[in-house]
Amino acid sequence: QVQLVESGGGLVQAGGSLRLSCAASGLTFSRYAWGWFRQAPGKEREFVAVISWKGGDTEYEDFVKGRFTISRDNAKNTVYLQMNSLKPEDTAVYYCAADLQYPITTTRTVDYWGQGTQVTVSS
């Protein structure tokens, strides 16, 4: 019923950019805050960024501030993560996430998850 389809991941060299997209269906997109999490091998899934219902508020984890930008288009039912100045330590599987509450900073509150998209940053 609810589907979150991610795209945009890939392999880039350090300093490069990627834009991740998460297209949602089967839910009322505007009722949810949307976020991005990432999980590297052997590590727990961690918060990256979140955007509020109408896009007026955003929060970022410290390690991506100034490099990543989260945005949403409620008309297209899509949330984006623009990633610039990528570093090898950004390598992870990135997951979009929907939550009725804002902000999303922990995996425990997430209502729906995307399938994940791999981002690999080479030195």
Disulfide bonds with the S-S distance in Angstrom:
Cys22-Cys96 1.96
